[in-house]
Amino acid sequence: MTTEDDERRWREAMERLGVDTVRAKLRDAGQGSAAEVRHIVDKQPSPSRGFVEDWLAEKDAADRKHRAKIDLWTLIFAATGAAVGVIGIVVALLHR
């Protein structure tokens, strides 16, 4: 039976390892959500495949949200630049 302390320890260990390393360790785990994912922590119990998959899903969702925010700001800056360019052209044409 896992405890809150186990889950905290697993999350901290996975944060230290990083998403790519955790994904690699997950590939070596057995099938089924209860399968143990080894080499995440030094002390037993190890996290289950389901726990690790849930953690990775949280990280993926946060990454998608972050990328969407960056895409929005890129669009805003590009549109602003285009608007400034058009205004510059109009001003240049009016002062001919």
N, C-alpha and C positions, 0 to 999 in steps of 0.2 A: 504494500500500500504506500502510495506516495504522499508526502506531506507538503505544506506550503513552503517549508524550508528547502525541500528537494527542488521544487519548481523554481524558486528564487535562484538557487545555486545553478540550475540548468540554464536559466535565462542569462545569468551573468556570464557563464562559461561560453554560451553561444555568442553573446555580444563580443566577448574577447576574441573568439575565433573568427567571427565574420561570416556573412551569408555564404560566400563561395566555399569556404572550408566546411561549413555545416552541411551544405548540399552534397559535397563530395563524401562526407561521412555517412550521409543518409543513403547514398547509392550503395554503400557496402552493407547496409542493414538488411535484415530479413523482410519478408513480405508480411502484410497485415499491420493494422494500426498499433497492436500491442507489442510488436517486435522491438527488441532493445537496440538502441543506436549507441554503439560503443565508441570510446575514445572522445567523448564530449567532455566528460568529467573524470577525475581520477578516483573518486569515491563512489561506491555503489549506493543506491541504485542509479542506473543510467536512464536517460529519458527514453520514452517510447517513441516509435516512429510517428504515431499520431500527434504527440506533443510537439515534436520537431517540425512536422508538416504544418501544424497550426502556427508555430512561431515564424516559419518561413512565409506563410501566407500573410501574416501581419506585416512583416518586413516588405513583402512585395507590394501590398496595398499602400503602405507609407511611401514607398519609392514611386509608385504610379502617381500618387497625389502630389509629391514633390515635383515630378517631371511635368505634370499638368500645369502647375503654378509657374514653372520656368517657361513653358510654352506660351502661356498667357502673357507674361511680361515681354517675351520676345515679340509676340504679335503687337502688343501695345507700342513698343519702341519702334518697330518697323512701320506701323501705321503713322506714328508721329513723324518719323523721318520722311515718309512719303508726303505727308501733309505739308511739312516745311518746304520740301522740294517744289511742290505745286505752287505754294504761296510765293516762293522765290521766282519761279517762272512767270507768274502773273504780274508780280511787281516789276520784273525786268521788262516785260512786254508793255506795261502801262507807261513806263518811263522812256520809251523809245522816241 
